[in-house]
Amino acid sequence: MKKYDRECEVVVVGAGMGGMTCALALARKGKKVEIIEQGSKLGGYLSYFKRNNFLFEACLHVFGDCEKGGLMYDLLGELGLRDKIKFSRIDYTLFTPKGPVIFPRNSDEIIKALSPQFPGEEQGLKNLLNTMKTIYNDFLKLPSPSPVLERYKDKTCKELLDEFLKNEELKNLLMGAWLYILMPPSKTSAIMISVLMMIYLLSQGGFFPQGGSKAVVEAFSKELEKAQTRMTLKTKVTKIIVENGRAVGVETEKGERIRADFVVSNAAARQTFLDLVGEKELAIDFVNDLKQKELSLSSFLVFLGVEMDLEKLNLTHQIFVNTSTKTFDEAYENVLRGEIGDYITITIPTIGDPGLAPGKNKHSLTIWTIAPYHLEGKDWKAEREKIADKIIRKAEEVIPDLSKHILVKNIATPLTLEKFTLNTEGATVGWIQTRETVFGRPQQKSPIENLYLTGHWTMPGEGHMLTAKSGIDAAKLILSR
């Protein structure tokens, strides 16, 4: 057996938000850390690319809780990044069959704006939002016991809404961003929808980093370099080396072997355990559970560089096109059958940050919707242009003549996401987020001694803030050893 090529205290497999966060938290405490990332840069889903001087976000729509008192604010403080990344507030517009609604920025504004429109619902709305806040606060305190989490752990989002509200139009307004969780309220966990609503809407509203995800990744990179972290890019880890039930290092596709006291995997859960660790090192029940867990849907994205005056349309950074007459459930069932695009979102970061595009009246724009990995009886290569044209036409409901002003077009299918991030089947948020799985994600401490986990396949869940927390939590466990 070949000896080790080098050693470190902690090797981190994958540089998504969870991996970057864990590595930086450890390096700032003096640990000798190496990150090994298969891509050409850090970031994972928090990534970016440039076409003809238009800067595009691979997956980033919005951050949350970025001001004082917010969780992201606190996490960035722990990482020494609070002053390195600047955030701007953004607005959401929800386009409904009745017209556009600019969504209020926090719970108080929501109550003030919506109560007059829905007589008799004010107290129920207040009680609902207070309950969501309690769920969120208690969720962040896990594993501490919580009567509220216990009460709602087996409830869907629809059941939560029905408990407090009667008006279906109001419920649909509140759930207008349901695509973010990739499932309709009838199937989504009441707990996870409460957590995500608090992060991105009900607490402080939405934020976007000035300079986009590029600025975030560069800030991490600079601090990691300052902390003397080794960053090995364009290199795929092919094995987590386990000796006597203990992770002791990794092996790469280039044949390098790196010994480490601790291994942190930010890779997809099945890849981590079934491919890199190997089933023989794991209990059969654990392996079976991992194989049976249901993956979330993936995404279909169209990136457009356009030249047109979007300012005169009074558009906001984030737009939800919910003009379809189909219910959320009907649209979801259509997606499962490969009929994509009844509901879409449009992200236009250049509305607030024009420097992301190469000149006046030029904009970087991303149209996004949920998509299955497998198309029934069809092939993504053959269908991608047709689907892109369909959702561009859908976007033209709110941006007239959009197709006539396209300078750059790029398409990403679930296969694209899987290729560039190695997320199993291009899953957008890891595991499906039902009431049965909300607490079913793996914890940061794995069944293998000295192997820790980060990212959206683990607790506490999806989104850049929760994956950042997973990295901080994993680092704290290692530092406590």
LOVO-676236 format. One line per 2 residues: number of its first residue (from 1); their letters; for each residue x, y, z of C-alpha. Coordinates in pm, 1 decimal, padded with zeros to 6 digits. Layout:
REM LOVO-676236
NUM) A) X,Y,Z; ...
END
This chain:
REM LOVO-676236
1) MK) 00000.0,00000.0,00000.0; 00133.8,00341.7,-00097.9
3) KY) 00227.6,00566.1,00193.5; 00071.6,00906.6,00230.7
5) DR) 00182.4,01195.2,00009.2; 00110.3,01457.3,00275.4
7) EC) -00065.0,01512.5,00603.9; -00298.6,01766.1,00759.8
9) EV) -00520.1,01785.1,01064.3; -00846.2,01812.0,00869.9
11) VV) -00920.6,01732.9,00506.1; -01247.2,01871.0,00366.0
13) VG) -01402.9,01694.9,00067.1; -01599.2,01945.5,-00140.4
15) AG) -01608.6,02324.0,-00119.2; -01974.5,02410.3,-00118.5
17) MG) -02099.3,02650.5,00148.1; -02085.2,02385.3,00420.6
19) GM) -01733.5,02276.8,00329.0; -01597.8,02631.2,00297.6
21) TC) -01754.8,02732.8,00626.8; -01622.9,02433.2,00817.2
23) AL) -01273.9,02473.3,00672.0; -01254.6,02842.3,00755.9
25) AL) -01391.7,02795.8,01108.0; -01124.7,02532.4,01175.7
27) AR) -00840.4,02721.2,01005.5; -00917.4,03032.1,01209.8
29) KG) -00863.2,02821.6,01520.7; -00519.0,02718.4,01400.8
31) KK) -00601.6,02382.5,01245.0; -00400.6,02271.9,00942.2
33) VE) -00674.0,02224.5,00680.4; -00681.0,02109.8,00320.3
35) II) -00987.0,02148.0,00095.0; -01013.7,01917.1,-00205.0
37) EQ) -01267.3,02031.2,-00464.0; -01343.5,01865.3,-00800.0
39) GS) -01446.8,02196.1,-00960.1; -01228.1,02478.8,-01084.3
41) KL) -01329.9,02709.0,-00798.1; -01488.3,02703.5,-00455.7
43) GG) -01860.8,02742.7,-00405.2; -02056.3,02434.9,-00515.0
45) YL) -02413.1,02556.6,-00573.5; -02289.7,02896.7,-00452.3
47) SY) -02108.9,02943.5,-00779.2; -02105.0,03171.4,-01082.3
49) FK) -01990.5,03190.0,-01441.9; -01936.8,03460.9,-01702.0
51) RN) -02051.0,03476.0,-02064.4; -01971.0,03780.0,-02281.5
53) NF) -01910.8,03983.5,-01964.4; -02249.7,03894.5,-01818.4
55) LF) -02201.5,03743.4,-01471.9; -02452.5,03472.5,-01387.5
57) EA) -02543.7,03304.5,-01060.3; -02537.3,02926.4,-01092.1
59) CL) -02806.2,02879.8,-00827.0; -02810.6,03175.4,-00586.7
61) HV) -03139.7,03364.1,-00558.0; -03129.4,03528.8,-00218.0
63) FG) -02973.8,03528.3,00129.4; -03161.3,03581.3,00453.6
65) DC) -03105.4,03695.0,00813.5; -02809.9,03915.0,00714.5
67) EK) -02862.2,04209.4,00951.1; -02780.1,04236.1,01319.6
69) GG) -02973.7,03979.0,01517.9; -02993.7,03740.6,01220.1
71) LM) -02832.2,03398.9,01205.1; -02634.2,03469.1,00886.9
73) YD) -02504.5,03789.2,01044.4; -02381.4,03587.8,01342.6
75) LL) -02230.0,03308.7,01132.3; -02033.8,03553.9,00917.7
77) GE) -01912.1,03716.9,01238.5; -01776.0,03384.1,01361.6
79) LG) -01591.0,03344.7,01032.5; -01442.7,03696.2,01027.5
81) LR) -01640.5,03777.0,00711.0; -01902.9,04017.9,00837.5
83) DK) -01717.1,04322.8,00705.8; -01591.9,04143.8,00394.5
85) IK) -01930.3,04077.3,00234.2; -02179.8,04358.3,00180.8
87) FS) -02548.5,04281.7,00143.7; -02830.0,04485.9,-00006.3
89) RI) -03198.4,04439.9,00065.9; -03403.9,04298.5,-00216.7
91) DY) -03774.6,04285.6,-00290.4; -03997.4,04003.4,-00408.5
93) TL) -04278.5,04044.4,-00658.5; -04547.0,03779.8,-00681.1
95) FT) -04740.7,03781.5,-01009.1; -05081.7,03624.1,-00955.9
97) PK) -05380.9,03585.3,-01192.0; -05508.5,03910.2,-01034.8
99) GP) -05186.8,04103.3,-01093.4; -04852.8,04178.7,-00925.0
101) VI) -04796.5,04198.4,-00549.1; -04472.3,04336.9,-00404.0
103) FP) -04438.4,04121.8,-00097.8; -04384.4,04288.9,00241.0
105) RN) -04039.2,04244.4,00394.2; -04117.2,04099.8,00738.0
107) SD) -04394.6,03963.6,00959.7; -04515.0,04300.4,01086.2
109) EI) -04538.0,04445.6,00735.9; -04717.3,04132.8,00611.8
111) IK) -04983.1,04163.7,00881.5; -05023.3,04535.5,00813.8
113) AL) -05052.2,04487.5,00437.2; -05266.4,04173.7,00416.3
115) SP) -05506.5,04207.1,00709.1; -05719.6,04481.5,00543.6
117) QF) -05743.1,04273.4,00225.5; -05868.3,03966.1,00410.5
119) PG) -06121.0,04069.4,00676.8; -06146.8,03833.8,00968.3
121) EE) -05802.6,03680.3,00912.4; -05583.4,03924.6,01107.5
123) QG) -05566.8,03730.3,01434.5; -05519.2,03400.4,01257.5
125) LK) -05241.9,03552.0,01047.5; -05069.0,03686.5,01357.2
127) NL) -05096.0,03349.1,01530.7; -04963.0,03167.9,01222.4
129) LN) -04659.3,03392.4,01186.3; -04585.7,03374.2,01560.0
131) TM) -04603.4,02995.4,01542.6; -04365.6,02990.3,01245.7
133) KT) -04125.3,03210.8,01440.5; -04133.1,02975.6,01739.1
135) IY) -04076.4,02674.8,01512.7; -03776.5,02848.3,01355.4
137) ND) -03620.2,02951.9,01686.0; -03668.1,02606.9,01838.0
139) FL) -03539.4,02435.6,01524.0; -03210.4,02623.3,01555.2
141) KL) -03180.8,02503.2,01916.7; -03200.5,02134.5,01827.5
143) PS) -03144.2,01884.5,01984.1; -03302.4,02069.5,02277.4
145) PS) -03662.0,01943.6,02325.7; -03944.9,02160.0,02195.0
147) PV) -04318.5,02109.7,02250.5; -04389.1,02314.6,01937.4
149) LE) -04162.1,02101.7,01715.7; -04315.1,01790.0,01866.2
151) RY) -04662.4,01921.7,01785.5; -04589.5,02004.0,01422.4
153) KD) -04333.7,01738.3,01328.7; -04599.9,01521.1,01161.1
155) KT) -04794.1,01804.1,00996.9; -04774.1,01935.1,00643.6
157) CK) -04754.3,02301.3,00554.8; -05115.4,02284.1,00434.6
159) EL) -05225.9,02151.8,00773.8; -05039.5,02435.5,00944.9
161) LD) -05206.8,02695.8,00722.8; -05551.2,02539.7,00766.5
163) EF) -05515.2,02554.6,01143.3; -05498.2,02933.6,01141.6
165) LK) -05645.6,03062.6,00814.2; -05964.8,03011.6,00616.7
167) NE) -05915.0,03216.0,00298.9; -05752.6,03010.6,00021.8
169) EL) -05630.5,03317.1,-00166.9; -05443.3,03436.1,00140.9
171) KN) -05285.7,03092.8,00187.5; -05171.4,03093.1,-00174.4
173) LL) -05021.8,03441.4,-00137.2; -04822.1,03334.4,00168.0
175) MG) -04700.7,03022.6,-00015.1; -04625.4,03207.5,-00337.0
177) AW) -04258.7,03108.4,-00312.7; -04338.1,02735.9,-00282.2
179) LY) -04091.2,02652.2,-00559.5; -03809.2,02732.8,-00315.9
181) IL) -03885.5,02415.5,-00123.8; -03955.1,02220.6,-00444.9
183) MP) -04288.4,02081.1,-00323.6; -04641.2,02218.3,-00277.6
185) PS) -04776.2,02296.4,00071.2; -04982.5,01975.0,00076.8
187) KT) -04663.1,01768.0,00076.2; -04406.6,01993.9,00243.6
189) SA) -04311.6,01969.5,00609.3; -04475.3,02237.6,00825.4
191) IM) -04148.1,02272.8,01011.1; -03923.1,02322.0,00707.6
193) IS) -04156.4,02571.2,00541.5; -04164.9,02770.0,00866.6
195) VL) -03785.8,02769.9,00889.2; -03737.5,02878.9,00529.0
197) MM) -04012.7,03140.7,00542.6; -03849.9,03292.5,00851.1
199) IY) -03505.2,03296.8,00692.3; -03596.6,03451.0,00358.7
201) LL) -03911.2,03650.4,00424.7; -04066.6,03677.2,00769.7
203) SQ) -03766.8,03774.9,00983.7; -03566.7,04044.4,00803.9
205) GG) -03663.9,03988.1,00441.5; -03430.6,03900.8,00155.6
207) FF) -03075.3,04014.2,00084.8; -02826.9,03978.5,-00198.8
209) PQ) -02448.6,04010.6,-00177.4; -02301.6,04303.2,-00366.8
211) GG) -02099.1,04146.5,-00645.0; -02305.8,03828.7,-00628.4
213) SK) -02184.4,03486.9,-00523.6; -01848.0,03574.4,-00682.4
215) AV) -01790.7,03825.5,-00401.3; -01888.3,03567.8,-00139.0
217) VE) -01659.5,03298.1,-00279.2; -01370.0,03542.8,-00315.9
219) AF) -01413.3,03658.6,00043.7; -01398.0,03297.9,00164.2
221) SK) -01096.4,03226.6,-00056.0; -00901.4,03524.1,00075.4
223) EL) -00969.6,03435.6,00438.5; -00882.7,03070.8,00377.7
225) EK) -00554.0,03176.2,00216.8; -00485.3,03408.5,00507.2
227) AQ) -00538.5,03115.4,00743.4; -00292.8,02909.6,00533.5
229) TR) -00551.9,02661.0,00413.0; -00442.1,02443.7,00125.3
231) MT) -00701.0,02451.4,-00155.0; -00664.5,02171.6,-00408.4
233) LK) -00895.8,02232.1,-00705.5; -00987.6,02028.6,-01013.9
235) TK) -00929.0,01715.6,-00810.0; -01186.5,01451.0,-00728.8
237) VT) -01169.0,01247.3,-00410.8; -01228.1,00880.8,-00493.4
239) KI) -01194.3,00724.4,-00149.0; -01226.3,00809.2,00217.9
241) IV) -00969.6,00585.4,00381.9; -01108.3,00396.2,00680.5
243) EN) -00894.3,00190.7,00917.6; -01050.4,-00002.2,01205.3
245) GR) -01374.7,00193.9,01174.4; -01197.3,00530.5,01178.3
247) AV) -01153.5,00781.0,00891.6; -00782.6,00851.5,00854.1
249) GV) -00755.2,01031.0,00521.5; -00855.3,01040.1,00155.4
251) ET) -00733.8,00926.6,-00182.8; -00779.5,01129.3,-00501.6
253) EK) -00831.8,01037.0,-00865.6; -00469.2,01137.2,-00921.9
255) GE) -00354.1,00866.5,-00683.0; -00256.8,01105.5,-00404.2
257) RI) -00316.9,00992.0,-00046.6; -00363.9,01257.4,00221.3
259) RA) -00360.7,01152.5,00584.2; -00572.9,01352.2,00829.8
261) DF) -00688.0,01336.9,01188.9; -01039.6,01422.0,01072.0
263) VV) -01223.7,01401.2,00740.5; -01515.7,01633.2,00659.9
265) SN) -01737.4,01544.2,00365.5; -01945.5,01810.6,00196.7
267) AA) -02026.0,01563.5,-00081.6; -02367.9,01411.3,-00145.8
269) AR) -02465.1,01163.5,00125.2; -02487.4,00855.8,-00097.4
271) QT) -02159.8,00945.9,-00265.0; -01992.3,00994.3,00072.6
273) FL) -02098.0,00662.3,00221.5; -02167.2,00427.0,-00069.1
275) DL) -01885.3,00536.0,-00300.7; -01613.6,00699.7,-00090.3
277) VG) -01643.7,00503.2,00234.9; -01788.8,00179.0,00099.7
279) EK) -02079.4,-00030.5,00222.0; -01855.9,-00284.5,00396.5
281) EL) -01764.6,-00022.9,00656.3; -02127.9,00052.3,00742.0
283) AI) -02417.5,-00112.9,00921.1; -02666.5,-00272.6,00681.0
285) DF) -02960.1,-00077.1,00829.9; -02775.8,00250.7,00770.1
287) VN) -02700.7,00154.6,00409.6; -03059.8,00049.7,00340.9
289) DL) -03196.5,00370.0,00491.6; -02959.4,00576.7,00276.9
291) KQ) -03066.1,00395.7,-00039.1; -03435.5,00431.1,00039.9
293) KE) -03438.2,00802.3,00123.3; -03612.3,01001.6,-00147.3
295) LS) -03419.8,01274.3,-00327.5; -03554.4,01621.8,-00388.5
297) LS) -03638.3,01736.3,-00736.7; -03373.7,01908.7,-00942.1
299) SF) -03385.6,02235.8,-01135.6; -03405.6,02365.2,-01489.1
301) LV) -03244.9,02704.5,-01545.0; -03217.5,02944.0,-01836.9
303) FL) -02952.0,03213.1,-01802.7; -03008.6,03517.3,-02021.0
305) GV) -02797.4,03820.2,-02094.0; -03038.2,04079.8,-02229.9
307) EM) -03032.4,04436.9,-02353.4; -03353.4,04612.7,-02258.3
309) DL) -03477.7,04873.9,-02015.0; -03613.7,04663.0,-01729.6
311) EK) -03625.7,04957.0,-01490.4; -03933.4,05100.6,-01661.8
313) LN) -04119.7,04777.3,-01588.9; -04071.9,04831.6,-01213.5
315) LT) -03935.5,04482.2,-01171.1; -03772.9,04359.8,-00851.9
317) HQ) -03473.8,04135.0,-00788.0; -03687.3,03824.9,-00730.8
319) IF) -04006.0,03748.2,-00922.7; -04246.2,03458.2,-00882.1
321) VN) -04462.4,03404.4,-01188.4; -04768.0,03235.6,-01037.2
323) TS) -05010.9,03331.2,-01311.6; -05105.5,02972.9,-01393.2
325) TK) -05464.6,02863.8,-01333.3; -05329.9,02526.8,-01222.6
327) TF) -05313.5,02463.6,-00848.4; -04976.5,02410.0,-00682.3
329) DE) -05054.2,02038.6,-00661.3; -05153.2,02011.9,-01025.6
331) AY) -04835.6,02191.4,-01134.8; -04625.4,01963.7,-00914.7
333) EN) -04782.6,01649.4,-01062.9; -04714.7,01791.1,-01409.7
335) VL) -04347.1,01831.5,-01320.6; -04324.4,01470.1,-01206.7
337) RG) -04454.5,01372.6,-01550.7; -04195.6,01594.3,-01720.2
339) EI) -04433.1,01880.4,-01801.9; -04221.9,02168.2,-01673.3
341) GD) -04283.2,02540.3,-01637.3; -04634.5,02607.9,-01507.8
343) YI) -04472.2,02809.2,-01227.9; -04135.2,02983.7,-01261.3
345) TI) -03913.7,03229.5,-01079.7; -03704.4,03504.6,-01234.9
347) TI) -03398.1,03643.9,-01062.8; -03255.6,03975.6,-01189.1
349) PT) -02955.7,04064.9,-00969.3; -02863.2,04352.3,-01201.5
351) IG) -03174.5,04540.1,-01083.9; -02979.2,04630.1,-00770.3
353) DP) -02625.1,04555.9,-00886.3; -02578.7,04677.2,-01246.9
355) GL) -02207.2,04599.6,-01238.2; -02290.9,04231.4,-01297.3
357) AP) -02367.9,04314.0,-01662.6; -02150.1,04491.5,-01922.5
359) GK) -02331.6,04820.9,-01971.7; -02640.0,05038.6,-01953.6
361) NK) -02972.9,04859.9,-01999.6; -02797.7,04523.7,-01996.3
363) HS) -02906.6,04264.3,-01743.6; -02815.6,03917.4,-01622.5
365) LT) -03134.3,03724.9,-01570.4; -03205.0,03367.8,-01455.8
367) IW) -03533.7,03186.7,-01510.7; -03565.5,02887.5,-01280.8
369) TI) -03814.3,02613.1,-01214.2; -03825.9,02267.9,-01059.9
371) AP) -03759.9,01962.3,-01275.1; -03728.4,01583.8,-01246.0
373) YH) -03400.0,01407.7,-01313.0; -03568.4,01161.5,-01548.4
375) LE) -03801.0,01269.5,-01828.9; -04059.2,01000.6,-01901.0
377) GK) -03985.4,00863.1,-02244.7; -03780.3,01168.3,-02337.4
379) DW) -03421.2,01285.5,-02336.1; -03290.7,01608.1,-02180.3
381) KA) -03060.4,01674.3,-02473.7; -03353.4,01663.0,-02715.0
383) ER) -03596.4,01853.2,-02492.1; -03383.3,02126.1,-02332.1
385) EK) -03433.9,02391.0,-02602.5; -03809.5,02328.3,-02618.4
387) IA) -03842.7,02362.5,-02242.0; -03623.0,02673.3,-02240.5
389) DK) -03842.0,02834.4,-02505.0; -04152.0,02745.4,-02303.8
391) II) -04033.5,02908.6,-01983.2; -03901.9,03212.3,-02170.3
393) RK) -04254.3,03254.4,-02308.7; -04383.9,03220.3,-01953.3
395) AE) -04141.6,03492.8,-01842.0; -04276.3,03716.7,-02118.5
397) EV) -04601.2,03737.8,-01925.1; -04417.5,03981.5,-01696.6
399) IP) -04131.0,04091.1,-01926.8; -04294.4,04152.3,-02266.5
401) DL) -04082.2,04074.8,-02575.9; -03802.5,03929.8,-02362.9
403) SK) -03710.0,03682.4,-02637.9; -03636.4,03968.9,-02880.1
405) HI) -03364.0,04117.5,-02660.8; -03149.0,03814.1,-02577.7
407) LV) -02774.3,03855.8,-02631.0; -02660.6,03549.6,-02436.1
409) KN) -02843.7,03226.8,-02352.8; -02723.4,02933.9,-02146.7
411) IA) -02928.7,02635.1,-02028.5; -02875.3,02407.3,-01728.3
413) TP) -03065.9,02080.7,-01683.1; -03053.4,01839.6,-01387.5
415) LT) -02771.8,01662.3,-01573.1; -02574.3,01987.3,-01580.5
417) LE) -02614.4,02034.7,-01205.6; -02508.0,01677.3,-01138.0
419) KF) -02202.4,01712.0,-01361.7; -02071.0,02031.8,-01205.4
421) TL) -02159.9,01972.4,-00839.7; -02178.4,01589.9,-00815.7
423) NT) -02506.3,01623.6,-00626.3; -02687.0,01295.2,-00682.2
425) EG) -02934.2,01333.6,-00971.3; -02876.4,01710.0,-00952.4
427) AT) -03091.7,01726.6,-00638.2; -03141.0,02093.8,-00557.9
429) VG) -03187.7,02064.0,-00181.4; -03060.2,01713.6,-00108.4
431) WI) -03340.6,01504.0,00036.0; -03710.8,01559.7,-00024.6
433) QT) -03857.0,01782.6,00249.4; -04166.1,01604.8,00374.1
435) RE) -04289.6,01567.3,00730.5; -04144.1,01214.2,00729.5
437) TV) -03790.6,01334.0,00647.3; -03756.8,01672.3,00818.2
439) FG) -03548.2,01520.0,01099.9; -03414.0,01237.0,00885.8
441) RP) -03106.8,01407.6,00747.5; -02772.3,01272.5,00873.8
443) QQ) -02619.2,01462.0,01164.3; -02275.2,01624.7,01144.2
445) KS) -02118.8,01332.1,01333.3; -02128.9,01029.3,01107.8
447) PI) -02131.4,00658.1,01198.5; -01763.1,00646.3,01101.3
449) EN) -01530.4,00772.5,01373.7; -01360.9,01101.8,01280.4
451) LY) -01577.9,01148.6,00968.9; -01801.0,01456.5,00983.6
453) LT) -02063.5,01583.0,00741.7; -02169.5,01923.3,00610.8
455) GH) -02398.5,02058.0,00340.6; -02764.5,02034.1,00245.1
457) WT) -02767.0,01653.9,00269.5; -02721.8,01692.6,00644.8
459) MP) -02894.2,01867.9,00931.2; -03015.7,02135.6,00962.3
461) GE) -03116.2,02147.6,00592.8; -03120.3,02341.3,00266.6
463) GH) -03018.3,02692.4,00170.9; -02692.3,02881.4,00205.8
465) ML) -02754.8,02983.1,00566.8; -02845.3,02638.6,00698.6
467) TA) -02558.1,02476.0,00510.6; -02325.2,02739.5,00657.1
469) KS) -02456.2,02642.9,01000.2; -02384.4,02277.5,00924.5
471) GI) -02021.7,02373.2,00860.2; -01995.1,02570.8,01182.4
473) DA) -02156.8,02286.3,01378.9; -01917.8,02028.7,01231.1
475) AK) -01617.8,02249.7,01310.9; -01731.0,02289.2,01672.4
477) LI) -01758.5,01912.3,01711.4; -01405.1,01865.1,01579.9
479) LS) -01266.2,02144.5,01798.4; -01426.6,01986.3,02102.7
481) R) -01229.8,01664.1,02054.1
END
